[in-house]
Amino acid sequence: MILKVLFVCIENSCRSQMAEALGIVHGAGVIDAYSAGSRPSGVVNEKAIAAMIDSGYDLTSHKSKSLDAVPQIEFDYVITMGCGDECPYVRAKNREDWKIPDPKHMEMEEFIAVRNTIKEKVMQLIEEIKVSNSTL
């Protein structure tokens, strides 16, 4: 069973975009990954694009989007990226807040470290879902 996972941050320009891309790359056949922002910026951050090209994924065709632009369903997981009260309620069977700092004003080295943290967490989530699916 493929689960629907929504990654949410405020602007949908860095953290949630990278998480969605990593979910697409590493979660094929396990999750359908989506991302959105509570106050989308309209663009994907250039550093996020560079960080993901470095990881083998091209974000240049992605757009920063609002929660209204994702399917209006009950997601299997909603993962917020530390946006606290800025992240509105979205229907979900499971929700987690990863408390990841917004890297938009960080130097590239720090930005890459945030990307790596997101990758670790996305990979852990995918593995947890695989394990839970195997016990069904």
Summary of the structure (lengths in Angstrom):
residues: 136
radius of gyration: 13.8
end to end distance: 9.6
largest distance: 44.0
contacts: 442
relative contact order: 0.24
helix: 39%
strand: 20%
